[in-house]
């Protein structure tokens, strides 16, 4: 049974949003978090789990975290940047303007 997106903070600013299916990790989003922003580096979904909306769930969880903590997103990840460009009105409140 697939779990909700989880969040793990390592030493320093490196963090991970991830989705598990039992013992197996199916997707992850690598980020770093500072006092003012969250930089998204990479989003990856296991090939066998593609097409199930996992990347979108990771994105929505990250954006929710960003809003809750009054941060701005710097989308270095191609997937996140593509979603922000495709739906600018949905993400304009969290999209750090210098990245556009």
VEXLUMZA-672055 format. One record per residue (C-alpha): residue number from 0; residue in one letter; x, y, z. Coordinates in pm, 1 decimal. Each point is the difference from the previous one (the first is absolute). Layout:
BEGIN
<num=NUM residu=A c1=X c2=Y c3=Z>
...
***
This chain:
BEGIN
<num=0 residu=X c1=0.0 c2=0.0 c3=0.0>
<num=1 residu=X c1=140.1 c2=334.1 c3=-108.0>
<num=2 residu=X c1=59.7 c2=254.4 c3=274.5>
<num=3 residu=X c1=-40.7 c2=374.3 c3=7.5>
<num=4 residu=X c1=292.3 c2=221.2 c3=-93.3>
<num=5 residu=X c1=248.6 c2=12.2 c3=285.9>
<num=6 residu=X c1=264.7 c2=255.8 c3=87.3>
<num=7 residu=X c1=354.0 c2=-59.6 c3=122.9>
<num=8 residu=X c1=251.3 c2=268.0 c3=101.3>
<num=9 residu=X c1=366.7 c2=-94.1 c3=-0.9>
<num=10 residu=X c1=289.2 c2=182.2 c3=162.9>
<num=11 residu=X c1=20.3 c2=356.2 c3=-127.5>
<num=12 residu=X c1=-254.5 c2=119.4 c3=-254.6>
<num=13 residu=X c1=-44.1 c2=-315.9 c3=-215.2>
<num=14 residu=X c1=-349.0 c2=-146.0 c3=12.8>
<num=15 residu=X c1=-206.0 c2=-260.1 c3=-179.1>
<num=16 residu=X c1=-368.6 c2=-40.1 c3=-74.1>
<num=17 residu=X c1=-62.5 c2=-366.7 c3=-80.5>
<num=18 residu=X c1=-267.7 c2=-264.7 c3=-53.0>
<num=19 residu=X c1=32.9 c2=-357.8 c3=123.4>
<num=20 residu=X c1=-187.9 c2=-314.9 c3=-97.5>
<num=21 residu=X c1=64.0 c2=-226.2 c3=295.5>
<num=22 residu=X c1=380.0 c2=-19.1 c3=24.8>
<num=23 residu=X c1=59.3 c2=133.8 c3=-350.9>
<num=24 residu=X c1=48.5 c2=366.5 c3=-89.7>
<num=25 residu=X c1=-196.4 c2=83.3 c3=-316.3>
<num=26 residu=X c1=70.5 c2=369.9 c3=-36.2>
<num=27 residu=X c1=203.9 c2=284.5 c3=142.2>
<num=28 residu=X c1=54.6 c2=372.3 c3=-28.9>
<num=29 residu=X c1=337.2 c2=137.4 c3=113.9>
<num=30 residu=X c1=-7.9 c2=349.0 c3=146.7>
<num=31 residu=X c1=196.3 c2=230.6 c3=225.8>
<num=32 residu=X c1=-170.2 c2=239.2 c3=237.3>
<num=33 residu=X c1=122.3 c2=332.1 c3=133.6>
<num=34 residu=X c1=-175.9 c2=264.8 c3=207.9>
<num=35 residu=X c1=-160.8 c2=153.6 c3=-308.8>
<num=36 residu=X c1=-5.7 c2=-254.7 c3=-279.6>
<num=37 residu=X c1=-18.5 c2=-360.2 c3=-105.2>
<num=38 residu=X c1=219.9 c2=-102.5 c3=-292.1>
<num=39 residu=X c1=-128.8 c2=-301.9 c3=-193.0>
<num=40 residu=X c1=282.1 c2=-191.6 c3=-168.4>
<num=41 residu=X c1=-144.7 c2=-324.0 c3=-122.2>
<num=42 residu=X c1=-321.8 c2=-201.1 c3=-22.8>
<num=43 residu=X c1=11.4 c2=-369.2 c3=-76.5>
<num=44 residu=X c1=-261.6 c2=-275.6 c3=-18.0>
<num=45 residu=X c1=81.8 c2=-369.0 c3=-33.5>
<num=46 residu=X c1=-72.1 c2=-103.5 c3=-364.0>
<num=47 residu=X c1=-245.8 c2=-268.3 c3=112.3>
<num=48 residu=X c1=-199.6 c2=262.0 c3=192.6>
<num=49 residu=X c1=-17.4 c2=258.9 c3=-279.2>
<num=50 residu=X c1=-339.6 c2=121.7 c3=-116.3>
<num=51 residu=X c1=-155.9 c2=-21.9 c3=346.7>
<num=52 residu=X c1=29.8 c2=369.0 c3=83.6>
<num=53 residu=X c1=281.2 c2=-44.0 c3=251.9>
<num=54 residu=X c1=208.0 c2=292.7 c3=-128.7>
<num=55 residu=X c1=-310.5 c2=220.3 c3=26.6>
<num=56 residu=X c1=-57.2 c2=-117.4 c3=359.2>
<num=57 residu=X c1=361.6 c2=84.3 c3=84.7>
<num=58 residu=X c1=-41.5 c2=342.1 c3=-161.9>
<num=59 residu=X c1=-325.1 c2=74.0 c3=185.5>
<num=60 residu=X c1=150.3 c2=-105.5 c3=334.2>
<num=61 residu=X c1=309.8 c2=214.8 c3=-55.9>
<num=62 residu=X c1=-215.1 c2=301.7 c3=-97.5>
<num=63 residu=X c1=-219.3 c2=-54.1 c3=306.5>
<num=64 residu=X c1=309.4 c2=-8.6 c3=221.0>
<num=65 residu=X c1=126.2 c2=315.3 c3=-171.7>
<num=66 residu=X c1=-325.4 c2=188.9 c3=63.0>
<num=67 residu=X c1=-26.4 c2=-119.2 c3=360.2>
<num=68 residu=X c1=352.0 c2=123.8 c3=71.8>
<num=69 residu=X c1=-25.8 c2=325.2 c3=-203.5>
<num=70 residu=X c1=285.5 c2=-96.1 c3=-234.8>
<num=71 residu=X c1=66.5 c2=60.4 c3=-369.7>
<num=72 residu=X c1=81.2 c2=-279.8 c3=-247.0>
<num=73 residu=X c1=307.4 c2=7.8 c3=-224.3>
<num=74 residu=X c1=-88.5 c2=-271.2 c3=-255.5>
<num=75 residu=X c1=331.9 c2=-132.1 c3=-133.6>
<num=76 residu=X c1=-167.2 c2=-335.6 c3=-64.2>
<num=77 residu=X c1=-124.3 c2=-18.6 c3=-363.2>
<num=78 residu=X c1=-326.1 c2=-170.4 c3=102.7>
<num=79 residu=X c1=-88.8 c2=262.5 c3=260.8>
<num=80 residu=X c1=97.7 c2=286.6 c3=-230.5>
<num=81 residu=X c1=-216.6 c2=-147.0 c3=-278.4>
<num=82 residu=X c1=-299.4 c2=-28.2 c3=235.8>
<num=83 residu=X c1=48.1 c2=358.0 c3=123.5>
<num=84 residu=X c1=16.0 c2=126.6 c3=-359.6>
<num=85 residu=X c1=-304.4 c2=-205.5 c3=-100.9>
<num=86 residu=X c1=-210.4 c2=119.8 c3=297.0>
<num=87 residu=X c1=147.5 c2=339.6 c3=100.8>
<num=88 residu=X c1=-315.0 c2=124.0 c3=174.0>
<num=89 residu=X c1=-4.6 c2=-311.0 c3=221.5>
<num=90 residu=X c1=356.2 c2=54.3 c3=122.5>
<num=91 residu=X c1=65.0 c2=375.4 c3=-36.2>
<num=92 residu=X c1=-18.6 c2=54.7 c3=377.1>
<num=93 residu=X c1=292.5 c2=-238.8 c3=64.6>
<num=94 residu=X c1=203.5 c2=33.0 c3=-320.5>
<num=95 residu=X c1=307.6 c2=212.8 c3=71.4>
<num=96 residu=X c1=-20.1 c2=269.4 c3=-265.7>
<num=97 residu=X c1=368.0 c2=1.6 c3=-99.1>
<num=98 residu=X c1=-38.7 c2=-351.0 c3=-142.9>
<num=99 residu=X c1=-257.1 c2=89.9 c3=-267.2>
***
